[in-house]
């Protein structure tokens, strides 16, 4: 992923984090390299341990899990840290348009534009078609 227009490409999350004046760049790097991949790896390992305890043949071998862990820690984390350092070194991108500093009042939204109503009506059609098919 890259962010920017005419400039040299840089990794997007650090560049966007700098664009919104983020103050904790190392927390971003830690979250990107360990939070999402770590939670997916932990869930996969927990499910695999359940399969292994029940004696299932579809369980992933321990050596494969260790190879995935080695790839994650040995390849993903250093590449992400290198890309993030390059992204943080890029100059801040210019805003594409001028924004007014005087805030305006946001008009009240109609009922059908409420997020809860939109979410419920968005799920109504698939649920209704599935219920009719049954």
TIMARDREN-572180 format. One record per residue: residue number from 1; residue in one letter; y negated, x negated, z negated of N, C-alpha, C, O, CB in turn. Coordinates in steps of 0.02 Angstrom, whole numbers, plus 32768, in hexadecimal, padded with zeros to 4 digits. Glycine has a CB too. Layout:
REM residues N
[NUM 'a' [Y X Z] [Y X Z] [Y X Z] [Y X Z] [Y X Z]] ...
This chain:
REM residues 134
[1 'x' [803B 7FD6 8000] [8000 8000 8000] [7FC2 7FD4 8000] [7FBE 7FA3 7FDB] [8000 802F 7FC4]] [2 'x' [7F94 7FE6 8028] [7F55 7FC0 8029] [7F1B 7FF0 8024] [7F20 802A 8037] [7F50 7F96 8069]] [3 'x' [7EE5 7FD7 8009] [7EA8 7FFF 8004] [7E6F 7FD8 8024] [7E6D 7F9B 801F] [7E98 8010 7FB9]] [4 'x' [7E43 7FFB 8043] [7E0A 7FD9 8061] [7E05 7FEA 80AA] [7E35 8002 80C8] [7E0E 7F8D 8058]] [5 'x' [7DCC 7FDD 80C6] [7DC1 7FED 810C] [7DC3 7FAF 8137] [7DF7 7F9C 8152] [7D7F 8012 8115]] [6 'x' [7D89 7F8F 813D] [7D84 7F55 8168] [7D96 7F14 8144] [7D9E 7EE0 8164] [7D3E 7F4F 8183]] [7 'x' [7D9D 7F17 8102] [7DAC 7EDA 80DD] [7DF5 7EC7 80E5] [7E1D 7EEC 8102] [7D9B 7EE4 8093]] [8 'x' [7E06 7E8D 80CB] [7E4C 7E77 80CB] [7E73 7EA5 809D] [7E5A 7EB9 8069] [7E52 7E2C 80B5]] [9 'x' [7EB1 7EB5 80B0] [7ED8 7EE4 8086] [7EE7 7EC6 8041] [7EF4 7E8A 803B] [7F18 7EF7 80A9]] [10 'x' [7EE5 7EF1 800F] [7EF6 7EDD 7FCB] [7F20 7F16 7FAD] [7F19 7F4F 7FC3] [7EB6 7ECF 7FA0]] [11 'x' [7F4A 7F08 7F7D] [7F72 7F3D 7F5F] [7F46 7F75 7F43] [7F12 7F69 7F25] [7F9E 7F21 7F27]] [12 'x' [7F5B 7FB2 7F4F] [7F31 7FED 7F41] [7F25 7FFB 7EF7] [7EEB 8005 7EE5] [7F50 8029 7F60]] [13 'x' [7F57 7FFE 7ECB] [7F48 8011 7E86] [7F15 7FE4 7E63] [7EE8 7FFF 7E43] [7F87 8012 7E5D]] [14 'x' [7F1B 7FA2 7E67] [7EE7 7F79 7E46] [7EA2 7F83 7E66] [7E6F 7F82 7E43] [7EFA 7F30 7E48]] [15 'x' [7EA1 7F8B 7EA7] [7E60 7F95 7ECA] [7E40 7FD6 7EB5] [7E04 7FD9 7EA8] [7E6A 7F93 7F16]] [16 'x' [7E68 800C 7EB0] [7E4D 804C 7E9A] [7E3A 804A 7E50] [7E09 8069 7E3C] [7E80 8083 7EA6]] [17 'x' [7E60 8026 7E28] [7E51 8020 7DE1] [7E0E 7FFD 7DD8] [7DE7 800F 7DAC] [7E88 7FFA 7DBD]] [18 'x' [7E02 7FCB 7E01] [7DC2 7FA8 7DFE] [7D8A 7FD5 7E17] [7D52 7FD2 7DFE] [7DC4 7F67 7E26]] [19 'x' [7D99 7FFF 7E49] [7D67 802C 7E65] [7D4E 805E 7E31] [7D13 8070 7E32] [7D84 8050 7EA2]] [20 'x' [7D7A 8075 7E04] [7D65 80A5 7DD2] [7D52 8082 7D90] [7D50 80A2 7D5C] [7D9E 80D7 7DC5]] [21 'x' [7D44 8041 7D94] [7D2D 801A 7D5B] [7D5E 801A 7D21] [7D4B 8025 7CE8] [7CEA 8033 7D43]] [22 'x' [7D9E 800E 7D30] [7DD1 8009 7CFC] [7DC6 7FCB 7CD1] [7DB0 7F97 7CEA] [7E16 8007 7D1C]] [23 'x' [7DD5 7FD1 7C91] [7DC6 7F9A 7C63] [7E05 7F77 7C49] [7DFF 7F46 7C24] [7D9E 7FB3 7C29]] [24 'x' [7E41 7F8E 7C5B] [7E7E 7F6F 7C43] [7EAC 7F5E 7C7D] [7EDD 7F82 7C88] [7EA2 7F9F 7C11]] [25 'x' [7E9E 7F29 7CA2] [7EC8 7F1A 7CDD] [7F0F 7F06 7CCB] [7F3D 7F14 7CF1] [7EA7 7EE4 7D05]] [26 'x' [7F18 7EE4 7C93] [7F5C 7ECF 7C81] [7F87 7F0B 7C6C] [7FC3 7F0A 7C75] [7F59 7E9B 7C49]] [27 'x' [7F67 7F3E 7C50] [7F8D 7F7B 7C40] [7FA4 7F9D 7C80] [7FDB 7FB9 7C82] [7F61 7FAB 7C16]] [28 'x' [7F7B 7F9B 7CB5] [7F8F 7FB8 7CF5] [7FCA 7F92 7D12] [7FFA 7FB0 7D2A] [7F54 7FB7 7D26]] [29 'x' [7FC7 7F50 7D10] [7FFE 7F27 7D2A] [803E 7F35 7D03] [8074 7F3C 7D20] [7FEC 7EDB 7D28]] [30 'x' [8039 7F3A 7CC1] [8074 7F48 7C98] [8090 7F8D 7CA5] [80CD 7F96 7CA8] [8062 7F42 7C4F]] [31 'x' [8064 7FBE 7CAE] [807C 8001 7CBB] [809D 8006 7D00] [80D1 8026 7D07] [8043 8033 7CB7]] [32 'x' [807F 7FE5 7D32] [809C 7FE8 7D75] [80DE 7FC3 7D7A] [810B 7FD8 7D9F] [806B 7FCB 7DA7]] [33 'x' [80E5 7F8C 7D54] [8122 7F66 7D5B] [8159 7F7B 7D2B] [8194 7F6E 7D38] [8114 7F1E 7D51]] [34 'x' [8148 7F9C 7CF4] [817D 7FAC 7CC4] [8185 7FF7 7CB5] [81BC 800D 7CA6] [8171 7F89 7C84]] [35 'x' [8150 801E 7CB8] [8154 8064 7CA1] [8180 808E 7CD0] [81B3 80A8 7CBA] [810F 8083 7C9D]] [36 'x' [816E 8095 7D0E] [8195 80BF 7D3B] [81D9 80A0 7D4C] [820B 80C2 7D45] [816D 80CC 7D7B]] [37 'x' [81DC 8061 7D62] [821E 8046 7D70] [824A 8042 7D32] [8287 804B 7D36] [8218 8000 7D8F]] [38 'x' [822C 8034 7CF9] [8253 8030 7CBB] [8270 8072 7CA6] [82A9 8076 7C90] [8229 8015 7C84]] [39 'x' [8249 80A7 7CAE] [8263 80E9 7C9B] [8299 8100 7CCB] [82CA 811E 7CB6] [822A 811C 7C99]] [40 'x' [8291 80F2 7D0C] [82C5 8103 7D3C] [8305 80DB 7D2F] [833C 80F6 7D31] [82AD 80F7 7D85]] [41 'x' [82FD 809A 7D21] [8337 8070 7D13] [835A 8085 7CD2] [8397 8086 7CCF] [8322 8026 7D0E]] [42 'x' [8333 8097 7C9F] [8351 80AE 7C60] [8377 80EF 7C69] [83AE 80F7 7C4E] [831B 80B6 7C2A]] [43 'x' [835B 811E 7C8F] [837D 815E 7C9B] [83BD 8153 7CC4] [83F0 8170 7CB5] [834F 818F 7CC0]] [44 'x' [83B9 8128 7CF7] [83F3 811A 7D20] [842A 80F8 7CF6] [8465 8108 7CFD] [83E0 80EE 7D5B]] [45 'x' [8416 80C9 7CCB] [8447 80A7 7CA1] [8466 80D7 7C6F] [84A2 80D3 7C63] [8425 806C 7C7D]] [46 'x' [843E 8103 7C52] [8459 8134 7C22] [848B 8162 7C44] [84C1 8170 7C28] [8421 815D 7C02]] [47 'x' [847A 817B 7C7F] [84A9 81A6 7CA3] [84E8 8180 7CB7] [851F 819C 7CB7] [8487 81C4 7CE1]] [48 'x' [84DF 8141 7CC9] [8519 8119 7CDC] [8546 810A 7CA0] [8583 8108 7CA7] [8503 80D7 7CFC]] [49 'x' [8528 8101 7C65] [8551 80F7 7C29] [8579 8136 7C18] [85B1 8130 7C00] [8524 80E4 7BEE]] [50 'x' [855C 8170 7C24] [8582 81AE 7C19] [85BD 81B1 7C49] [85F4 81C3 7C35] [8554 81EC 7C22]] [51 'x' [85B1 81A0 7C88] [85E8 819F 7CB9] [861D 816C 7CA6] [8659 817A 7CAC] [85CE 8190 7D00]] [52 'x' [8607 8132 7C8F] [8637 80FD 7C7C] [8660 8113 7C3F] [869C 8105 7C3B] [8611 80BB 7C6D]] [53 'x' [8640 8135 7C0E] [8663 814A 7BD2] [8697 8180 7BE2] [86CA 8184 7BC0] [8632 8165 7B9E]] [54 'x' [868B 81A8 7C15] [86BB 81DC 7C28] [86EF 81C2 7C59] [871C 81E7 7C6D] [8696 8217 7C47]] [55 'x' [86E9 8183 7C6C] [871B 8165 7C98] [8715 8179 7CE1] [8746 8179 7D05] [875E 8176 7C80]] [56 'x' [86D9 818B 7CF6] [86CF 81A1 7D3B] [86D2 8165 7D6B] [86BB 812E 7D5A] [868C 81C6 7D43]] [57 'x' [86EC 8170 7DA5] [86EF 813A 7DD6] [86AD 8132 7DFB] [86A3 8100 7E1E] [8727 8147 7E09]] [58 'x' [867F 8161 7DF3] [863E 815C 7E15] [860B 8134 7DEC] [85D2 812D 7E02] [8623 81A1 7E23]] [59 'x' [861F 8119 7DB3] [85F1 80F2 7D8A] [85E1 80B0 7DAE] [860D 8091 7DCC] [860F 80E4 7D44]] [60 'x' [85A2 809B 7DA9] [858C 805D 7DC8] [85A4 8023 7D9C] [859D 8026 7D5F] [853E 805B 7DD1]] [61 'x' [85C1 7FEF 7DBA] [85D9 7FB7 7D91] [85A0 7F94 7D6C] [8566 7F96 7D82] [85FE 7F84 7DBD]] [62 'x' [85B1 7F74 7D35] [857F 7F51 7D0C] [855F 7F18 7D32] [8523 7F0B 7D2A] [859F 7F37 7CCC]] [63 'x' [8584 7EF6 7D5C] [8568 7EBF 7D83] [8532 7ED8 7DB4] [8501 7EB5 7DC0] [859F 7E9A 7DA9]] [64 'x' [853C 7F14 7DCF] [850A 7F30 7DFC] [84CB 7F42 7DD5] [8493 7F38 7DED] [8526 7F6E 7E20]] [65 'x' [84D3 7F5E 7D99] [8499 7F6C 7D6F] [8473 7F2D 7D5C] [8436 7F2D 7D5C] [84AE 7F92 7D30]] [66 'x' [8497 7EF8 7D4D] [8477 7EB8 7D3D] [8453 7E9C 7D7A] [841E 7E7E 7D74] [84AA 7E86 7D23]] [67 'x' [8471 7EA4 7DB6] [8450 7E8D 7DF3] [8410 7EB4 7E00] [83DE 7E97 7E14] [8480 7E93 7E2F]] [68 'x' [8411 7EF6 7DF3] [83D4 7F1E 7DFA] [839F 7F08 7DC8] [8364 7F04 7DD9] [83E4 7F69 7DF0]] [69 'x' [83B3 7EFB 7D8B] [8385 7EE3 7D58] [8367 7EA0 7D6B] [832B 7E94 7D62] [83A7 7EDF 7D14]] [70 'x' [8391 7E74 7D86] [8378 7E32 7D9C] [8348 7E39 7DD6] [8315 7E16 7DD9] [83B3 7E05 7DAF]] [71 'x' [8356 7E66 7E06] [8328 7E71 7E3D] [82E6 7E8D 7E25] [82B0 7E79 7E3C] [8347 7EA0 7E71]] [72 'x' [82E9 7EBB 7DF6] [82AD 7EDA 7DDC] [8281 7EA7 7DB8] [8246 7EA1 7DC6] [82BE 7F14 7DAD]] [73 'x' [82A0 7E81 7D8A] [8279 7E52 7D62] [8268 7E12 7D89] [8235 7DF2 7D7B] [829E 7E41 7D23]] [74 'x' [8292 7DFF 7DB8] [8287 7DC1 7DDB] [8261 7DC7 7E1C] [8246 7D96 7E36] [82C8 7DA1 7DE8]] [75 'x' [825F 7E03 7E38] [823E 7E0D 7E79] [8204 7E3D 7E74] [81CC 7E2D 7E89] [8270 7E25 7EAC]] [76 'x' [8210 7E77 7E58] [81DC 7EAB 7E56] [81A2 7E97 7E29] [8168 7E9D 7E3E] [81FA 7EED 7E3F]] [77 'x' [81AF 7E81 7DED] [817A 7E72 7DBD] [814E 7E38 7DD5] [8111 7E3F 7DD3] [8197 7E62 7D79]] [78 'x' [8169 7DFF 7DEC] [813D 7DC9 7E04] [8115 7DDD 7E42] [80DA 7DCA 7E48] [8165 7D8B 7E12]] [79 'x' [8134 7E01 7E71] [810F 7E16 7EAC] [80D8 7E47 7E9A] [80A1 7E43 7EB7] [813E 7E35 7EDF]] [80 'x' [80E5 7E74 7E6C] [80B1 7EA3 7E57] [8079 7E7F 7E33] [803E 7E90 7E3E] [80CF 7ED9 7E2B]] [81 'x' [8088 7E4F 7E09] [8054 7E2A 7DE6] [802A 7E01 7E17] [7FED 7DFD 7E10] [8072 7DFC 7DB1]] [82 'x' [804A 7DE3 7E4A] [8025 7DBD 7E7C] [7FF8 7DEB 7EA5] [7FBE 7DDB 7EB1] [8056 7D98 7EAA]] [83 'x' [8013 7E24 7EBB] [7FEB 7E53 7EE1] [7FB2 7E70 7EB9] [7F7B 7E7A 7ED3] [8016 7E8A 7EFB]] [84 'x' [7FBE 7E7D 7E79] [7F89 7E98 7E4E] [7F52 7E64 7E44] [7F17 7E76 7E43] [7FA6 7EAE 7E0A]] [85 'x' [7F64 7E25 7E3C] [7F30 7DF2 7E34] [7F07 7DEC 7E73] [7ECA 7DE1 7E70] [7F50 7DAF 7E21]] [86 'x' [7F27 7DF2 7EAD] [7F01 7DF1 7EEC] [7ED5 7E2F 7EF2] [7E9C 7E2A 7F0B] [7F30 7DED 7F28]] [87 'x' [7EED 7E67 7EDD] [7EC6 7EA5 7EE0] [7E8A 7EA3 7EB1] [7E55 7EBC 7EC3] [7EF2 7EE0 7ED0]] [88 'x' [7E92 7E86 7E76] [7E5B 7E83 7E47] [7E26 7E51 7E5E] [7DEC 7E56 7E49] [7E74 7E71 7E02]] [89 'x' [7E39 7E20 7E87] [7E09 7DEE 7E9F] [7DDF 7E08 7EDA] [7DAB 7DEB 7EEA] [7E2D 7DB0 7EB4]] [90 'x' [7DF5 7E3D 7EF9] [7DCF 7E59 7F31] [7D8D 7E76 7F19] [7D89 7E90 7EE1] [7DF8 7E8F 7F56]] [91 'x' [7D59 7E73 7F42] [7D1A 7E91 7F2D] [7D1F 7EDD 7F2A] [7D48 7EFB 7F4D] [7CE1 7E7C 7F5D]] [92 'x' [7CF5 7EF9 7F01] [7CF5 7F42 7EFA] [7CDF 7F61 7F3B] [7CAE 7F4C 7F59] [7CC6 7F59 7EC0]] [93 'x' [7D04 7F94 7F52] [7CF4 7FB4 7F91] [7CB6 7FE0 7F89] [7CAA 7FFC 7F54] [7D2F 7FDF 7FAA]] [94 'x' [7C8F 7FE4 7FBE] [7C54 800E 7FBD] [7C69 8057 7FC3] [7C98 8067 7FE7] [7C23 7FFB 7FF5]] [95 'x' [7C45 8082 7FA1] [7C53 80C9 7FA6] [7C40 80E2 7FEB] [7C0C 80CD 8006] [7C2C 80F1 7F6F]] [96 'x' [7C68 810D 800A] [7C5A 8122 804F] [7C1F 8151 8056] [7C05 8159 808C] [7C97 8143 806C]] [97 'x' [7C0A 8170 801E] [7BD2 819E 8023] [7BAA 819C 7FE2] [7BC2 8184 7FAF] [7BEA 81E7 8032]] [98 'x' [7B6D 81B3 7FE6] [7B41 81B5 7FAB] [7B51 81F3 7F82] [7B58 822A 7F9D] [7AF7 81B5 7FC1]] [99 'x' [7B56 81EA 7F41] [7B61 8224 7F15] [7B22 8230 7EEC] [7B00 8201 7ED7] [7B9E 8218 7EE6]] [100 'x' [7B12 826E 7EE2] [7AD6 8281 7EBE] [7AE2 8277 7E73] [7B17 828B 7E59] [7AC3 82CA 7ECD]] [101 'x' [7AB2 825A 7E51] [7ABA 824E 7E09] [7AAA 828C 7DE0] [7ABA 828D 7DA4] [7A8D 8215 7DF4]] [102 'x' [7A8B 82BE 7DFD] [7A7C 82FB 7DD9] [7AB8 832A 7DDE] [7ACA 833F 7E15] [7A3B 831E 7DF5]] [103 'x' [7AD7 833B 7DA5] [7B13 8366 7DA9] [7B00 83AE 7DBB] [7ACB 83C6 7DA8] [7B39 8366 7D66]] [104 'x' [7B2B 83CE 7DE1] [7B21 8414 7DF3] [7B54 843E 7DCE] [7B89 8427 7DBA] [7B27 841E 7E3F]] [105 'x' [7B43 847D 7DC5] [7B70 84AB 7DA2] [7BA9 84BF 7DD2] [7B9D 84CE 7E0D] [7B4A 84EA 7D89]] [106 'x' [7BE6 84BE 7DB8] [7C1F 84D2 7DE0] [7C28 851D 7DD8] [7C2D 8536 7DA0] [7C5F 84AB 7DCA]] [107 'x' [7C2A 8542 7E0F] [7C31 858B 7E09] [7C75 859E 7DEE] [7CA6 8578 7DF5] [7C25 85AD 7E4C]] [108 'x' [7C79 85D8 7DCF] [7CB9 85F0 7DB5] [7CE7 8600 7DEE] [7CD2 8619 7E22] [7CAF 862E 7D87]] [109 'x' [7D26 85F1 7DE5] [7D58 85FA 7E19] [7D77 8640 7E14] [7D7C 865C 7DDE] [7D8F 85C4 7E14]] [110 'x' [7D8B 865C 7E4D] [7DAE 869D 7E4A] [7DF3 8695 7E2A] [7E0C 865D 7E23] [7DB5 86BB 7E91]] [111 'x' [7E11 86CC 7E17] [7E51 86CB 7DF3] [7E88 86A9 7E1C] [7EB1 8685 7E00] [7E66 8711 7DE1]] [112 'x' [7E89 86B5 7E5D] [7EBF 8699 7E86] [7EBA 864D 7E8D] [7EEA 862E 7EA4] [7EBF 86BA 7ECA]] [113 'x' [7E82 862F 7E7C] [7E7A 85E7 7E81] [7E8B 85C3 7E3F] [7E87 8586 7E3C] [7E33 85D6 7E96]] [114 'x' [7E9D 85E8 7E0C] [7EB0 85CA 7DCC] [7EF2 85A3 7DD6] [7F1F 85BB 7DF8] [7EB9 8601 7D94]] [115 'x' [7EF8 8567 7DB8] [7F35 853E 7DC3] [7F76 8561 7DAE] [7FA8 8559 7DD0] [7F2F 84FE 7D9D]] [116 'x' [7F75 8587 7D78] [7FB2 85A9 7D62] [7FC7 85DF 7D95] [8002 85E5 7DA5] [7FA7 85C9 7D1D]] [117 'x' [7F97 8605 7DAE] [7FA7 8638 7DDF] [7FBF 8619 7E20] [7FEE 8632 7E3F] [7F69 8664 7DED]] [118 'x' [7FA0 85E2 7E34] [7FB6 85BF 7E71] [7FFC 85A3 7E6A] [8024 85A7 7E98] [7F85 8587 7E82]] [119 'x' [800C 8588 7E2F] [804F 856D 7E24] [8084 85A4 7E23] [80B9 859D 7E41] [8052 8545 7DE2]] [120 'x' [8074 85DC 7E02] [80A4 8613 7DFF] [80AE 8633 7E44] [80E6 8643 7E56] [808D 8648 7DCD]] [121 'x' [8078 863C 7E69] [807F 865B 7EAB] [80A0 862B 7EDC] [80C2 8641 7F0B] [803B 8671 7EC6]] [122 'x' [8098 85EA 7ED3] [80BA 85B9 7EFE] [8105 85B8 7EF3] [812A 85A9 7F21] [809D 8574 7EF2]] [123 'x' [811B 85C8 7EB7] [8163 85CA 7EA9] [8181 860E 7EB5] [81BF 8615 7EB5] [816F 85B6 7E63]] [124 'x' [8158 8641 7EC0] [8171 8684 7EC9] [8197 868D 7F0B] [81CB 86AD 7F0C] [8137 86B6 7EC7]] [125 'x' [817E 8671 7F41] [819F 8679 7F82] [81E4 8658 7F85] [8213 8678 7F9A] [8173 865C 7FB8]] [126 'x' [81EB 8618 7F71] [822F 85FB 7F72] [825F 861F 7F43] [8299 8629 7F54] [822D 85B2 7F61]] [127 'x' [8247 8631 7F07] [8273 8653 7ED7] [8285 8698 7EF2] [82BF 86AD 7EEB] [8250 8659 7E93]] [128 'x' [8255 86BB 7F0F] [8263 86FD 7F2A] [8294 86FB 7F64] [82C1 8725 7F68] [8222 871E 7F41]] [129 'x' [828D 86CA 7F90] [82BC 86C5 7FC8] [8302 86B2 7FB0] [8333 86CA 7FCC] [82A3 8693 7FFB]] [130 'x' [8306 8687 7F7E] [8348 8675 7F63] [8368 86B1 7F3F] [83A4 86BB 7F44] [8341 863A 7F32]] [131 'x' [833F 86D8 7F1C] [835A 8712 7EF9] [8372 8746 7F2B] [83A5 8767 7F1F] [8324 8730 7ECB]] [132 'x' [8350 874F 7F62] [8364 8780 7F95] [83A5 8769 7FB7] [83D0 8792 7FC6] [832C 8789 7FCA]] [133 'x' [83AC 8728 7FC2] [83E8 870E 7FE3] [8426 8716 7FB7] [845D 871E 7FD0] [83DF 86C6 7FF5]] [134 'x' [841D 8714 7F75] [8456 871C 7F49] [846B 8764 7F47] [849B 8775 7F24] [8447 8702 7F03]] 
